[in-house]
Amino acid sequence: MTRLAWLHCLAGASGDMFLGALVDAGAPVESMQAAIDAVGVEPALLSVGTVERAGLPATRVEVGVAPSDVVRTWANLRSLLEDADLDDAVRRTALDAFARLAGAEAQAHRISPEQVHFHEVGALDAVADVVGSAAGLHALALDRVTASTVTVGSGMVRSAHGLLPVPAPAVLNLLADAGAPVQSGPAAYEMCTPTGAALLAATVTGWGDLPPMRVTAVGTGAGDRDLDELPNVLRIIVGDAVGPDERRAGPPLDAAVVVEAVVVEAVVVEAVVIEANVDDLDPRLWPAVLARLLAAGAADAWLTPILMKKGRPAHTLGVLVAPEKVAAVRRLIVTETSTIGVRETPVTKWALGRDVSTVTVGGEPVRIKTASLDGAVVNAAPEYDDVAAAAQRLGRPVKSVLAAAMAAAAAAGLVP
């Protein structure tokens, strides 16, 4: 039986809301505290209480820490987590969350992840939030975690860098990278914090409505404010999968890989191939043209070198696109290139079932794309952009990270 959890992010997510929801759902606070203590930072103690948020009873977990002037970097936190006496699954989740957080903060401030000083998101309470939540998820023995649309809030928030618009840049970077659907929501506050977004990005493998399940536990974790607009809580609903969702569920969080999105069976779809011969476009423009076509919804776009009449070198632009997006792609071709017409051919596209999984290399996440036929994997490949980004953050050659990602995928059973 596959054990699922669904996070209801109607009021967003934060580290303390995660802790409260997990404790309320049955995760032992003693195990969460033991994991925090194992990291070896200054004492950070969890205290548990019951509160109401807009009349809804909820568990409130607060982190008690003494004042500290220690400023931690990503390298420092990574070393602490790698050396801590933690269960491997807890360590992987915590490393993944902080790696994503470092990358998002680096992107927001246009620096390298190694230069990130975590300030409030890397302080003791955030270490407790991330490690405690990772231990709580592990204690619940979940096979898969999904979540609803994430409410991010609106207005302004004060940070160590001054006033920032809500959602904060790091929150947007984290949720965008995770493919999470977002909404502003009714309250003019920061509803989703960077720590909450990092935990969502590191643990959630699918987004949408509550999946089919037989509910076995419900946990409600309280945020610090009691809002008028909505209950300021994060709910976790735990249960056993039923129906088609059970067949689609990914491997356990304890495994070396976490499935993020699944297409179980090969599919046949109708598509259109659009072509144009172009012999008078500055070749330096082609990369931007291809990128814009893909951003506009093309399934694929490519160039084929050809020789036209009178010996003129040229390219055939080819674009594979769904029928409903033909008009937009056609318009883009004639506005971005020098062609004055295109050819369109209806085709049938047969595609293998695909899924996207995540492995870690040196604590850095790398997505692995696999393709399956009749339930068996026939192809697997790391996402090159993830490999290149991880190599830059780790200071390692790209070829080394690529090989390590393939080795991790093979260890997780993803390589045919």
SULRAFEN-V177480 format. One record per residue. N is the residue number from 1. RES is the residue in three letters. OMEGA is omega in whole degrees, -180 to 180 (none if undefined). D_CENTER is the distance of its C-alpha to the mean C-alpha in Angstrom with 2 decimals. Layout:
N&RES&OMEGA&D_CENTER / N&RES&OMEGA&D_CENTER
//
This chain:
1&MET&-180&25.46 / 2&THR&-178&21.68 / 3&ARG&-176&20.54 / 4&LEU&169&17.79 / 5&ALA&178&16.38 / 6&TRP&179&15.33 / 7&LEU&179&14.31 / 8&HIS&-172&16.39 / 9&CYS&-179&15.00 / 10&LEU&178&18.16 / 11&ALA&178&18.83 / 12&GLY&-178&15.35 / 13&ALA&174&14.31 / 14&SER&-179&15.66 / 15&GLY&-179&16.39 / 16&ASP&176&19.83 / 17&MET&175&18.81 / 18&PHE&-178&16.53 / 19&LEU&-178&19.59 / 20&GLY&-179&21.99 / 21&ALA&-179&20.28 / 22&LEU&178&20.05 / 23&VAL&-179&23.65 / 24&ASP&-180&24.85 / 25&ALA&176&23.42 / 26&GLY&177&25.44 / 27&ALA&-178&23.55 / 28&PRO&-179&26.44 / 29&VAL&179&26.30 / 30&GLU&179&28.47 / 31&SER&179&25.86 / 32&MET&179&23.28 / 33&GLN&180&26.01 / 34&ALA&178&27.01 / 35&ALA&178&23.60 / 36&ILE&-180&23.62 / 37&ASP&-176&27.21 / 38&ALA&-177&26.41 / 39&VAL&175&24.38 / 40&GLY&175&27.72 / 41&VAL&176&27.15 / 42&GLU&-176&29.60 / 43&PRO&175&29.99 / 44&ALA&-170&27.35 / 45&LEU&178&28.69 / 46&LEU&173&27.11 / 47&SER&-172&29.39 / 48&VAL&177&28.99 / 49&GLY&178&30.70 / 50&THR&180&30.91 / 51&VAL&172&30.70 / 52&GLU&175&30.66 / 53&ARG&-175&28.33 / 54&ALA&178&30.14 / 55&GLY&-178&32.26 / 56&LEU&178&29.50 / 57&PRO&-179&29.91 / 58&ALA&176&26.90 / 59&THR&179&26.37 / 60&ARG&176&26.02 / 61&VAL&178&25.00 / 62&GLU&-180&25.99 / 63&VAL&178&25.68 / 64&GLY&180&29.04 / 65&VAL&174&29.28 / 66&ALA&178&32.24 / 67&PRO&-179&32.25 / 68&SER&177&30.97 / 69&ASP&179&31.13 / 70&VAL&175&28.94 / 71&VAL&-174&26.31 / 72&ARG&175&23.61 / 73&THR&177&21.75 / 74&TRP&180&18.63 / 75&ALA&179&21.18 / 76&ASN&-180&23.09 / 77&LEU&180&20.31 / 78&ARG&179&19.13 / 79&SER&179&22.79 / 80&LEU&-178&23.30 / 81&LEU&-179&20.47 / 82&GLU&-178&21.55 / 83&ASP&-175&25.14 / 84&ALA&178&24.71 / 85&ASP&-177&26.20 / 86&LEU&168&23.07 / 87&ASP&-176&22.19 / 88&ASP&-180&20.09 / 89&ALA&177&17.33 / 90&VAL&180&17.34 / 91&ARG&-178&17.43 / 92&ARG&-179&14.46 / 93&THR&-180&12.21 / 94&ALA&178&13.84 / 95&LEU&180&13.69 / 96&ASP&-179&9.98 / 97&ALA&-178&9.57 / 98&PHE&176&12.41 / 99&ALA&178&11.54 / 100&ARG&-180&8.42 / 101&LEU&178&10.92 / 102&ALA&179&13.62 / 103&GLY&-180&12.01 / 104&ALA&178&11.26 / 105&GLU&178&14.80 / 106&ALA&179&16.28 / 107&GLN&-179&15.14 / 108&ALA&-177&16.47 / 109&HIS&176&19.71 / 110&ARG&175&20.03 / 111&ILE&177&20.72 / 112&SER&179&19.54 / 113&PRO&-179&17.22 / 114&GLU&179&20.40 / 115&GLN&-176&22.14 / 116&VAL&169&19.87 / 117&HIS&-165&21.96 / 118&PHE&179&19.83 / 119&HIS&-175&22.53 / 120&GLU&-178&21.56 / 121&VAL&178&17.93 / 122&GLY&179&19.34 / 123&ALA&-174&22.49 / 124&LEU&-178&23.67 / 125&ASP&178&22.33 / 126&ALA&174&18.70 / 127&VAL&179&19.39 / 128&ALA&180&20.85 / 129&ASP&-174&18.03 / 130&VAL&-177&15.35 / 131&VAL&178&17.80 / 132&GLY&179&19.51 / 133&SER&178&16.49 / 134&ALA&179&15.49 / 135&ALA&179&19.17 / 136&GLY&177&19.39 / 137&LEU&179&16.69 / 138&HIS&-179&18.50 / 139&ALA&179&21.80 / 140&LEU&176&20.98 / 141&ALA&-177&20.64 / 142&LEU&174&17.76 / 143&ASP&-178&16.96 / 144&ARG&178&13.94 / 145&VAL&174&12.01 / 146&THR&-177&11.27 / 147&ALA&177&11.42 / 148&SER&168&13.38 / 149&THR&-175&13.08 / 150&VAL&174&12.40 / 151&THR&-175&15.64 / 152&VAL&180&15.41 / 153&GLY&-179&19.19 / 154&SER&179&21.50 / 155&GLY&-178&24.26 / 156&MET&177&24.19 / 157&VAL&178&23.16 / 158&ARG&180&24.99 / 159&SER&177&23.21 / 160&ALA&-179&24.68 / 161&HIS&-177&24.66 / 162&GLY&-180&26.52 / 163&LEU&179&25.77 / 164&LEU&175&22.47 / 165&PRO&177&21.66 / 166&VAL&2&19.34 / 167&PRO&180&16.45 / 168&ALA&-178&16.51 / 169&PRO&-179&15.24 / 170&ALA&179&12.82 / 171&VAL&179&11.33 / 172&LEU&-180&11.12 / 173&ASN&-179&9.64 / 174&LEU&-176&6.72 / 175&LEU&177&6.25 / 176&ALA&180&7.33 / 177&ASP&179&5.16 / 178&ALA&-178&2.24 / 179&GLY&-176&5.85 / 180&ALA&171&6.98 / 181&PRO&-176&10.80 / 182&VAL&173&12.66 / 183&GLN&-177&16.37 / 184&SER&180&18.72 / 185&GLY&-172&20.72 / 186&PRO&-173&24.36 / 187&ALA&-178&24.42 / 188&ALA&178&24.83 / 189&TYR&171&22.92 / 190&GLU&-177&19.61 / 191&MET&179&18.00 / 192&CYS&-179&14.49 / 193&THR&176&14.88 / 194&PRO&179&12.85 / 195&THR&177&13.09 / 196&GLY&179&12.06 / 197&ALA&180&8.93 / 198&ALA&178&8.14 / 199&LEU&177&9.17 / 200&LEU&-177&7.18 / 201&ALA&-176&3.73 / 202&ALA&-172&6.06 / 203&THR&-175&7.92 / 204&VAL&-178&7.12 / 205&THR&178&7.73 / 206&GLY&-175&9.18 / 207&TRP&178&10.16 / 208&GLY&-179&13.85 / 209&ASP&178&17.15 / 210&LEU&-179&18.42 / 211&PRO&178&18.73 / 212&PRO&179&22.27 / 213&MET&168&23.16 / 214&ARG&-171&26.14 / 215&VAL&177&25.25 / 216&THR&179&26.28 / 217&ALA&175&24.95 / 218&VAL&178&23.70 / 219&GLY&-179&22.58 / 220&THR&-179&22.77 / 221&GLY&-174&21.67 / 222&ALA&167&23.36 / 223&GLY&-174&22.38 / 224&ASP&-179&25.21 / 225&ARG&170&26.56 / 226&ASP&-171&28.54 / 227&LEU&174&27.92 / 228&ASP&-171&30.37 / 229&GLU&-177&27.95 / 230&LEU&175&25.92 / 231&PRO&-177&25.40 / 232&ASN&-176&23.12 / 233&VAL&168&21.40 / 234&LEU&179&18.22 / 235&ARG&171&19.25 / 236&ILE&179&18.11 / 237&ILE&-175&19.98 / 238&VAL&179&20.58 / 239&GLY&179&22.56 / 240&ASP&-177&23.55 / 241&ALA&174&22.28 / 242&VAL&174&25.00 / 243&GLY&-175&25.69 / 244&PRO&-177&23.47 / 245&ASP&180&20.24 / 246&GLU&179&21.77 / 247&ARG&-176&22.19 / 248&ARG&-173&18.62 / 249&ALA&-180&17.00 / 250&GLY&-180&15.17 / 251&PRO&-176&16.58 / 252&PRO&175&16.75 / 253&LEU&179&14.43 / 254&ASP&-177&17.50 / 255&ALA&-178&17.23 / 256&ALA&-176&16.13 / 257&VAL&177&13.47 / 258&VAL&-179&10.85 / 259&VAL&-177&10.96 / 260&GLU&-179&8.04 / 261&ALA&-173&10.58 / 262&VAL&165&14.32 / 263&VAL&-166&17.46 / 264&VAL&-171&20.28 / 265&GLU&172&23.34 / 266&ALA&-177&24.65 / 267&VAL&174&25.29 / 268&VAL&-178&28.02 / 269&VAL&175&27.55 / 270&GLU&-179&29.86 / 271&ALA&179&29.10 / 272&VAL&172&31.16 / 273&VAL&177&31.76 / 274&ILE&-178&32.88 / 275&GLU&175&34.92 / 276&ALA&174&36.88 / 277&ASN&-175&39.17 / 278&VAL&-178&38.97 / 279&ASP&-174&41.47 / 280&ASP&179&41.62 / 281&LEU&176&38.13 / 282&ASP&-175&37.37 / 283&PRO&178&35.15 / 284&ARG&-179&33.06 / 285&LEU&-173&31.65 / 286&TRP&180&30.26 / 287&PRO&179&26.81 / 288&ALA&179&26.18 / 289&VAL&-180&27.62 / 290&LEU&180&25.39 / 291&ALA&-179&22.23 / 292&ARG&177&23.42 / 293&LEU&179&24.30 / 294&LEU&178&20.85 / 295&ALA&-180&19.38 / 296&ALA&176&22.07 / 297&GLY&177&20.89 / 298&ALA&177&22.86 / 299&ALA&178&21.71 / 300&ASP&177&23.37 / 301&ALA&-174&25.79 / 302&TRP&177&28.27 / 303&LEU&175&31.61 / 304&THR&178&34.70 / 305&PRO&179&37.62 / 306&ILE&174&40.91 / 307&LEU&-176&44.54 / 308&MET&-178&46.09 / 309&LYS&-179&49.71 / 310&LYS&174&51.89 / 311&GLY&-177&49.65 / 312&ARG&174&46.82 / 313&PRO&-177&43.48 / 314&ALA&176&40.60 / 315&HIS&166&37.20 / 316&THR&174&36.22 / 317&LEU&176&32.94 / 318&GLY&-180&31.27 / 319&VAL&174&28.50 / 320&LEU&-171&27.17 / 321&VAL&175&26.20 / 322&ALA&-177&26.14 / 323&PRO&-176&29.48 / 324&GLU&-180&28.18 / 325&LYS&-178&26.76 / 326&VAL&-175&29.93 / 327&ALA&-179&31.57 / 328&ALA&-180&28.77 / 329&VAL&177&28.40 / 330&ARG&-180&32.20 / 331&ARG&180&32.58 / 332&LEU&-180&30.10 / 333&ILE&-176&32.01 / 334&VAL&178&35.36 / 335&THR&-177&34.23 / 336&GLU&179&32.26 / 337&THR&-179&34.77 / 338&SER&-179&38.58 / 339&THR&178&39.04 / 340&ILE&178&41.28 / 341&GLY&-180&40.22 / 342&VAL&173&37.87 / 343&ARG&-179&38.35 / 344&GLU&-178&36.33 / 345&THR&175&36.37 / 346&PRO&179&34.91 / 347&VAL&172&33.33 / 348&THR&-179&31.80 / 349&LYS&175&28.46 / 350&TRP&-175&27.84 / 351&ALA&175&24.35 / 352&LEU&171&23.35 / 353&GLY&-175&20.83 / 354&ARG&168&17.45 / 355&ASP&179&14.24 / 356&VAL&-179&11.13 / 357&SER&-179&10.69 / 358&THR&169&9.53 / 359&VAL&177&12.42 / 360&THR&175&13.18 / 361&VAL&-177&16.05 / 362&GLY&-178&17.64 / 363&GLY&-179&14.68 / 364&GLU&-179&12.50 / 365&PRO&175&9.58 / 366&VAL&179&10.88 / 367&ARG&177&9.94 / 368&ILE&177&13.17 / 369&LYS&179&14.47 / 370&THR&177&17.35 / 371&ALA&-174&20.12 / 372&SER&175&22.41 / 373&LEU&-179&25.96 / 374&ASP&176&27.56 / 375&GLY&-179&24.83 / 376&ALA&179&25.19 / 377&VAL&178&22.86 / 378&VAL&178&24.86 / 379&ASN&177&22.54 / 380&ALA&-179&19.56 / 381&ALA&174&18.22 / 382&PRO&175&15.61 / 383&GLU&-171&13.71 / 384&TYR&-180&16.23 / 385&ASP&178&14.34 / 386&ASP&179&12.04 / 387&VAL&-179&15.41 / 388&ALA&180&17.18 / 389&ALA&179&14.83 / 390&ALA&179&14.94 / 391&ALA&179&18.69 / 392&GLN&-178&19.25 / 393&ARG&-178&17.63 / 394&LEU&-177&19.54 / 395&GLY&-179&22.68 / 396&ARG&177&23.10 / 397&PRO&180&24.26 / 398&VAL&-178&21.81 / 399&LYS&179&23.90 / 400&SER&179&23.56 / 401&VAL&178&19.76 / 402&LEU&179&19.90 / 403&ALA&179&22.46 / 404&ALA&178&20.62 / 405&ALA&178&17.47 / 406&MET&178&19.92 / 407&ALA&178&21.71 / 408&ALA&178&18.71 / 409&ALA&179&17.99 / 410&ALA&179&21.70 / 411&ALA&180&21.82 / 412&ALA&178&19.19 / 413&GLY&-178&21.38 / 414&LEU&-176&19.28 / 415&VAL&-178&22.03 / 416&PRO&none&25.08
//
